[in-house]
Amino acid sequence: MNFYIVIPAHNEESSIGLTLNSLVNQTLLPKWILVVNDHSTDNTQNIIESYVGKYPYISLINVKSTNQHLPGTKIINAFYKGYEMLDDDYDVICKFDADLIFPDNYLQQLAIHFKNDDKLGMASGFCYIEKNDDWILENLTRKDHIRGALKAYKKDCFLQIGKLKPSMGWDTVDELLAKYYDWNILTDESLHVKHLKPTGISYNKASKYLQGEAMYKMRYGFFITFISALKLAYKKKSLWLFKDYLAGYFKAKKENIDYLVSEDEGNFIRNLRWKGIFSKVK
């Protein structure tokens, strides 16, 4: 099974070497790793080049974008810069972050899962972060959700969902659309991936409204947005974020921002979300 991996990287000198080292030591080697060095100003490029010189299946492209970190847009735009360089000879396409350390059997285990289920569209392990000299499960991790840091898609699923959306919420809408098209999603809790930089650590103040905007663009509607925003703010231990999320939702509604999904897809998404909500209150 051919794995192609695209890794967007921006100022990742402290971690990119660890990520690449874990990938070149896989029991099932990827066919292609393409690192997109997105306007790094540190030693990221030199570290990547040292791996390119040793491993023929690792490539590097340098692109220049804004230094501003806007969740979703920047990283997916960088992903596409790499994706456009790939050929079509892949079975699984991965979007990995540049701050992960994978267990040696990671790709091999994903390959087993994909081969055992023809309708498996997406698969991943779980993210762990270091706390008090121990590696613990990252609090945003859920069994029914694949983190944006370590996405792996079967080719047919990736193409059918329209690839990735350059927007906040891309790592949720991809799963919702996969379910819309009757694909399965799997998380393997035996695969412990070390996440060196916890999610959201580099988000700027302007990005805090984008979560609510994303909920609008996924056609959640007000009530599902209200519940989802409250739950997410509670999980992040900041009720102020709840206010920001709702402000982002109403701002997007007022400005009539384009949706990420069709009306039919939106109806499916709302029904799916309501089913999930009601199942948890029974």
C-alpha positions in Angstrom: 0.0 0.0 0.0 1.5 3.3 -1.1 1.5 6.1 1.4 2.1 9.7 0.3 2.7 12.2 3.1 2.5 16.0 2.9 3.9 17.9 5.9 3.4 21.6 6.1 6.2 23.2 8.2 6.7 26.7 9.5 9.5 27.4 12.0 9.7 23.8 13.2 13.4 23.4 13.8 12.8 21.9 17.3 10.6 19.1 16.0 10.7 18.5 12.2 13.8 16.3 12.6 12.1 14.1 15.2 9.0 13.8 12.9 11.0 12.8 9.9 13.2 10.4 11.9 10.1 8.6 13.1 8.8 8.3 9.5 12.0 7.0 8.0 12.1 4.3 10.7 8.6 2.9 9.9 8.2 -0.8 9.4 6.2 0.1 6.3 8.0 3.0 4.6 6.1 5.7 2.9 6.5 5.9 -0.9 6.8 9.7 -0.8 7.2 12.3 2.0 6.9 15.9 0.7 7.7 18.7 3.2 6.4 22.1 2.5 8.6 24.7 4.1 6.2 27.6 4.5 8.2 30.8 5.0 10.4 29.5 7.9 12.9 31.9 9.3 14.7 29.4 11.6 16.8 26.3 10.7 13.8 24.3 9.5 15.0 24.2 5.8 18.5 23.0 6.6 17.1 20.2 8.8 14.8 19.0 6.1 17.5 19.2 3.4 19.7 16.9 5.5 17.0 14.2 5.2 16.4 14.9 1.5 20.0 14.2 0.9 19.8 10.8 2.7 16.4 9.5 1.6 15.3 9.5 -2.0 11.6 9.4 -1.1 11.8 12.7 0.8 11.3 16.0 -1.1 11.2 19.6 -0.1 9.5 22.6 -1.6 9.8 26.2 -0.2 6.9 28.5 -0.3 6.3 32.0 1.1 3.1 33.0 2.8 2.1 35.2 5.7 3.6 34.7 9.2 0.1 35.1 10.6 -1.3 31.8 11.9 -4.9 31.5 10.8 -6.1 28.0 11.8 -7.1 26.0 8.7 -6.3 28.4 5.9 -2.5 28.7 6.2 -1.8 25.0 6.8 -4.2 23.7 4.1 -2.9 26.2 1.5 0.6 24.9 2.3 -0.7 21.3 2.0 -2.0 22.0 -1.5 1.3 23.4 -2.5 2.8 20.0 -1.8 -0.2 18.0 -3.1 0.1 19.7 -6.5 3.6 18.3 -6.8 2.5 14.6 -6.3 1.5 12.1 -8.9 -1.6 9.9 -8.6 0.2 6.7 -7.6 -0.9 6.6 -4.0 -3.4 4.5 -2.1 -3.4 6.7 1.1 -2.7 10.4 1.3 -1.7 11.9 4.7 -1.6 15.4 6.0 0.8 15.3 9.0 1.9 18.1 11.2 5.6 18.8 11.7 5.6 18.2 15.4 4.7 14.5 15.7 6.7 11.4 16.7 5.1 8.3 15.3 5.5 4.7 16.7 7.5 2.5 14.3 4.5 0.5 13.2 2.2 3.4 12.6 1.9 3.2 8.8 1.9 -0.6 8.8 -1.0 -0.7 11.2 -3.0 1.9 9.2 -2.4 -0.2 6.1 -3.9 -3.2 7.8 -7.0 -1.3 8.8 -7.5 0.0 5.3 -7.0 -3.4 3.7 -9.4 -5.0 6.2 -12.3 -2.6 5.4 -13.0 -1.5 1.8 -15.2 1.3 3.2 -12.7 2.7 5.6 -12.1 6.3 4.4 -10.0 7.7 7.2 -7.8 6.3 10.0 -5.4 7.5 12.7 -3.9 6.9 16.1 -4.2 9.1 19.2 -2.2 12.2 20.2 -0.3 12.3 23.5 1.3 15.3 25.0 4.1 15.6 27.6 3.0 16.7 31.1 5.1 16.3 34.3 7.6 14.1 32.5 4.8 11.7 31.4 2.9 11.3 28.1 -0.8 11.7 28.5 -3.7 11.6 26.2 -4.3 15.1 24.7 -7.6 16.4 26.1 -9.1 17.3 22.7 -8.8 13.6 21.6 -12.0 11.7 21.0 -12.6 8.2 19.7 -15.0 9.4 17.0 -12.7 12.2 15.7 -9.4 12.2 13.8 -7.2 15.1 14.8 -6.1 17.5 12.1 -2.5 16.9 13.0 -2.5 13.3 11.7 -5.0 12.8 8.9 -4.8 9.7 6.6 -7.3 9.3 3.8 -8.0 6.5 1.4 -7.6 7.9 -2.1 -11.2 7.4 -3.2 -12.6 9.0 0.0 -10.2 11.9 -0.3 -11.4 12.7 -3.8 -15.0 12.1 -3.1 -15.2 14.6 -0.2 -13.7 17.2 -2.4 -10.3 17.0 -0.7 -9.5 19.5 2.1 -11.2 22.9 2.7 -8.9 25.8 3.4 -10.9 27.0 6.4 -11.1 26.6 10.1 -13.1 23.5 10.7 -11.6 21.6 7.8 -10.7 18.7 10.1 -14.3 18.3 11.1 -16.1 18.9 7.8 -13.9 16.2 6.1 -15.2 13.6 8.5 -18.8 14.8 8.2 -18.6 14.6 4.4 -16.9 11.2 4.6 -19.9 9.9 6.6 -22.3 11.6 4.1 -20.7 9.5 1.4 -20.9 6.4 3.5 -17.3 6.0 4.4 -16.1 4.6 7.8 -13.7 6.4 10.2 -11.4 4.6 12.6 -9.2 5.6 15.4 -6.7 3.1 16.8 -6.1 3.8 20.5 -3.1 1.4 20.5 -1.2 3.9 18.2 0.3 6.5 20.5 1.6 9.5 18.6 3.6 12.1 20.6 2.4 15.6 19.9 5.2 18.0 20.7 3.2 21.2 20.5 -0.3 21.1 21.9 -3.1 22.2 19.5 -3.8 25.9 19.5 -0.6 27.0 21.1 0.2 29.4 18.3 -3.3 30.7 17.5 -3.5 34.5 17.5 -6.3 36.7 18.8 -7.9 37.3 15.4 -8.5 33.5 15.1 -10.7 33.2 18.1 -13.8 34.0 16.1 -13.1 31.6 13.3 -14.4 28.5 15.2 -17.9 30.1 15.3 -17.5 31.1 11.6 -16.7 27.5 10.8 -19.8 26.2 12.5 -21.9 28.6 10.4 -20.1 27.5 7.2 -20.8 23.8 8.1 -24.5 24.8 8.3 -24.9 23.8 11.9 -27.6 26.3 12.6 -27.9 28.3 15.8 -28.9 25.6 18.3 -26.2 23.1 17.3 -23.7 25.9 17.2 -24.7 27.0 20.7 -24.3 23.5 22.1 -21.1 22.8 20.3 -19.5 26.2 21.3 -20.4 25.7 24.9 -18.9 22.2 24.9 -15.7 23.2 23.2 -15.3 26.3 25.5 -15.8 24.0 28.5 -13.2 21.6 27.2 -10.7 24.4 26.7 -11.6 25.7 30.2 -12.5 29.2 29.0 -16.1 30.4 28.9 -14.9 33.6 27.3 -14.3 31.4 24.2 -18.0 30.6 24.2 -18.8 34.2 23.6 -16.2 34.5 20.9 -17.5 31.4 19.1 -21.0 32.8 19.0 -19.8 36.2 17.9 -18.0 34.5 15.1 -21.1 32.6 14.1 -23.3 35.7 14.0 -20.6 37.7 12.2 -20.4 35.1 9.4 -24.2 35.0 9.2 -24.5 38.8 8.9 -21.8 38.8 6.2 -23.5 35.9 4.4 -20.2 34.0 4.1 -20.1 31.1 1.7 -20.9 27.7 3.1 -18.4 24.8 3.0 -21.1 22.2 2.2 -24.2 21.9 0.0 -27.7 22.2 1.4 -28.2 18.4 1.2 -24.8 17.8 3.0 -25.8 20.4 5.6 -29.1 18.6 6.3 -27.2 15.4 6.8 -24.7 17.1 9.1 -27.4 18.6 11.3 -29.2 15.3 11.6 -26.0 13.6 12.5 -25.1 16.2 15.1 -28.6 16.0 16.7 -28.4 12.2 16.8 -25.0 12.5 18.6 -26.4 15.1 21.1 -29.5 13.1 21.9 -27.5 9.9 22.3 -25.5 11.5 25.1 -28.4 12.9 27.1 -30.3 9.6 27.2 
